[in-house]
Amino acid sequence: MTSTPSEFVWYELVTSDGPAAERFYQAVVGWTTQDAGMPGMRYALASAGRTQVGGIMTLPAEAKAAGAQPGWCGYISVPDVDAHAARVVQVGGTVHVPATDIPGVGRFAMVADPQGAVFALFKGLPAERPAPPPAGTPGTFGWHELHAVDDAAALALYVDLFGWTAAETMDMGPMGTYQLFATGAAPVGGMMRRADGGTRASWLYYIHVEQIDAATDRVRAHGGQVLNGPMEVPGNMWIVQCTDPQGAQFALLGTR
């Protein structure tokens, strides 16, 4: 579908209380936030140092009425949003928000893969992109994890849609295989079968922190919950999987 592998370029939290969520992530991962100036709403731009990493907004009333829940969504760059949205439908996925222009920013569509995992397609307006900060910079997103119903089918789909490549696999025993994937030279995420036997897939996004234990303490101190961890992962790193006070799931990655 793409000649150049697509990459995650933005992360967006829609939540029941945007200002409260801003305060939580400021305290836990050290972000600063500022209003993007969109008419009729607050869309907070979250930055790690000088690098903008994502946006935070309160769920619109109509979305709440339809049952939408707080959650993070990753934006994946594509050369043609409309064509990719059509392809998602062709392979059994769903379009939640059709291709729409964001004035002065670009074009996006909100979709779900055939197993229900939600993500966004995005093409920005022509502009020079700033150089990314060094890998592992605190406050930046550093890992993308798909909890799938059928991990083999999910891998094949994303390889087809975005030109991603399968990297090495890790045997997790009774939990199955953890399949790493890459959008360039190095792996940027992994896919695995849902451990709880659930029938809907979901993406989980990991944020770098300097020290995992201190960050874990901050999660609890500011009203979040730790669901799993700290757990050691390859590279002398540790992870925790959490929910913020409004219920959105996220994860942290750091040293110990």
N, C-alpha and C positions, 0 to 999 in steps of 0.2 A: 504493500500500500504506500510506503514511503521509500525514497531512495536514500535519505539520510535518517538515521534513527531518531525518533522523537524523544524529547526529554521532559521531565517535570520542571516547570518554570515558575510555578506560583502555588500557594496554598491558602485556602480560604476557610474560615470558621464561620458558620452560621449558627446562632445560639439564641437562647431565650432571653439573655441579658448581656448585650454587647459591652457596655461599660464595665460591668462586673468581670466579664471574661478578660477584658484588657488588663484590669488590675491584677488578676490572677497570673497571667502569663508574664506581665512585667516583673512580678515578684519571683516567679519560679525560674524563668529562663533569661531574664534581664532585658526583655525587649523594651523599646520605646515606641510610642504610638502617636500618630497625628491624624487628624481628620482629612480625608481626601477631598472634601469640598463638594461632594455629590449632592445635587438638589433634593431636598425632601427627606434626607436620611443621613445617618452617620455611618460612613464606611471608614474604619480605622486602618491605616497603613502601619503594619508592624515592622520594625527594623531591628536588626542585630548590628550594632554599631552604625556604619553608614550604609549598610546593605538592606534594602527592603526585601522581606522574605514572605510576606503574606498579608491578608486582610481579615478583618473581624467585623461582623455586622449582626444586628439583631434580626431574627426571623421576621419576615413580614407577616401581618395579621392573617392574610389569606393562606399563607403556608402553614402557620400554626393551626388554623381551622381545618386544614387538610390532613393534619396529623404529622407534619414534619417535625423531626427531632434534632437537637443540637448535634453537630458533627463537623469534622474536617473533610475538605475535598481538595484533591490535587488537580492542578491544571497541566495538561500535557500539550506541548507545542506540536502543531501540524501545519502543513503547507496549505490545506484547504479545509476549513471547518465544515462547510456544507457537505463536501464529498465524504469526509470521514464520518459525519453523523449519519449519512445515508448508508454507509458501509456497516456501521454498528447495528442499524435496523436489519440489514440484509443477513447478518450472522445471528440474529435472534435477540439482540439487545433492545434497549428502549431509549427514546429521547424524552427527557423530562422538561428541558427548556430548549426550544429550537434555536438554530443559529441566529444570533443577535449581535448587533454592533454596540460596542461601548465607546461613546464619543471620545475621541482623542486617545484611545487606548488600543483598541483592536476589535476582534470578533470572537465570540465564544458560543459553545453549546454545552448543556449539561446532559450527560447520558449515563446509562448503566449497561454493563456487560450482560450477557445472557444469564449469568448466575446472580445478578442483582447488585454487583459492586458499582458504586457511583463514582464518576470522575468527570472532569471537564475537558473539552477540546478547546484549544486557544491558538489564535494567530494574532500577534501584535502588529501594530503599524510599523512601517520601516523606521528604524532608529538604531543608533549604535548602542549595543548592550554593554553595560559596565563590566569590567573584569570581575569574575566571581571571587569571593574571598577564599583563602586557603581551606582545603578540606579539613573538616573537624572544628571549624570556627564556632565557638559557643553561640547559641541562638539560631544557628542555621539548621535547616532540615538535612539529615544525613542518610536516611534509609527509608525505603518504601516497601511495605510488606503486605502482600495480598493473602488473606485468609479465605481460601476458595472451597467450594463444595466439591469440585473436580479439578484438582490442581494441574493435571496433565492437559486437560481441555483448555484451561485458562492460559497456560503458557503458550499453547499453539495459537490461541486467539490474539494475544498481545504481540507475539512475534509477527503475525500476519498484519495486524493493524498498524503497528508502530516500528517495525524493523528491529525490535529488540533481539538480543541473542541470549541463549541459555549458557550460563557459566557452570561452575562446579556444583555438585550436589552434596548434601550432608545427611547422613543417616541419623534420624532422631528416634530410632527404636520403635516402640509402639505408636508414636505420633506420626510415623511415616518419613517421607523424604522432604528435606528443605532444599528447594531449587533456587539457586541464585540466578539473577538475570542482569544484563548489562545494556546500557544505552550508548556506551562508548567502549573504551579500553578496559575499564574496571567495573565490577559489579556495583549496582546502586540499590539493589533490593533483593527480596526473596519471595517465593510463593510456597505455600504449604496448604495441606488439607485442614479444614477447620477441626480443631480438637474436640469441640463440643457437639459435633454432629449436626450443626445447624444447617438450614436449607437456603441461606442467603450469604453470598460472599461480601467481603468488605475490605477496604484498604485501611492500613494503620501507618501513620507517619511518625518518624523518630526525629527528635530535636537534640542537637548536641548540647551538652553541658560540661563544665569543667570537671566536676567531681560528683559522682552519682549519689553518694550517701547524703551529702549536703542538699542536693537538689530534691532527693526523695523526702527529706525532712521538710523542705519548703512546700512540696505538694500537700503534705498532710497539714502543715501549719496554716495554709491558706484555703482550706476547705475541700481539697481534692482527695481522691482515694487511690491507693496503690492496689492494682489488681493482681500483679505478678512481678516478682523480683524483689531485690536486685538478683539478676542472673548473669553469670559470666558467659561471654561470647568470644569467638576468635578475635585475635588482635589485642589481647589484654584489655578488653573493654567490658563494660557492664551495662545492662539495660534494666529499665523498669517500665511496665505498662500500666497506664493510669486512666482515670477519668477526671475531668475538671469539675468544678462545683455545679455546672449546669448539665453535666452528663456526657459531654463529648469525650470520646476516647483519643488518647495520644500516647506517645512513648518517649522516653528519654534515653540517651546514649552517652556514656562518659567513662572516665577512668575511676579507679578506686585506690 
